[in-house]
Amino acid sequence: MGKIVRFFKECVAELKKVVWPSRTDVVSSVKVVLISTVVVAVVLGLLDLVFVTGMNLVF
């Protein structure tokens, strides 16, 4: 039982050391992720369109 209590005390101590990002950092990171996801989706969509069009021309 003592090991479990010590484990949770150490967890709390470690979480107190964490430096959480500010709201502006989180918002800017979310913007980067969303924009990069949209860009990759558009590029893959265009590549798919090109390949499907090419296959339709061949067959």
C-alpha positions in Angstrom: 0.0 0.0 0.0 2.9 2.3 0.7 4.2 2.0 -2.8 0.9 3.1 -4.3 0.8 6.2 -2.1 4.4 7.0 -2.9 3.6 6.6 -6.6 0.8 9.1 -6.5 2.8 11.6 -4.5 5.6 11.4 -7.1 3.1 11.8 -9.9 1.7 15.0 -8.3 5.3 16.2 -7.7 6.2 15.6 -11.4 3.0 17.3 -12.6 3.9 20.4 -10.6 7.1 20.7 -12.6 5.3 20.7 -16.0 5.4 24.0 -17.8 2.0 24.2 -19.6 1.8 26.2 -22.9 0.0 29.5 -22.9 -3.3 29.9 -24.7 -1.6 31.8 -27.6 0.9 28.9 -28.1 -1.9 26.4 -28.2 -4.0 28.5 -30.6 -1.1 29.0 -33.0 -0.2 25.3 -32.9 -3.8 24.4 -33.7 -3.8 26.8 -36.6 -0.6 25.2 -38.0 -2.1 21.7 -37.7 -5.4 22.7 -39.3 -3.8 24.5 -42.2 -1.3 21.8 -42.9 -4.1 19.1 -42.7 -6.1 21.1 -45.3 -3.1 21.6 -47.6 -2.2 17.9 -47.5 -5.9 16.9 -48.1 -6.1 19.2 -51.1 -2.8 17.9 -52.6 -3.9 14.3 -52.1 -7.3 15.1 -53.6 -5.6 16.7 -56.7 -3.3 13.7 -57.1 -6.2 11.3 -56.9 -8.1 13.3 -59.5 -5.1 13.3 -61.8 -4.6 9.5 -61.4 -8.3 8.7 -61.9 -8.4 11.0 -65.0 -5.3 9.3 -66.4 -6.7 5.8 -65.8 -10.0 6.8 -67.5 -8.0 8.0 -70.5 -6.0 4.8 -70.7 -8.9 2.4 -70.2 
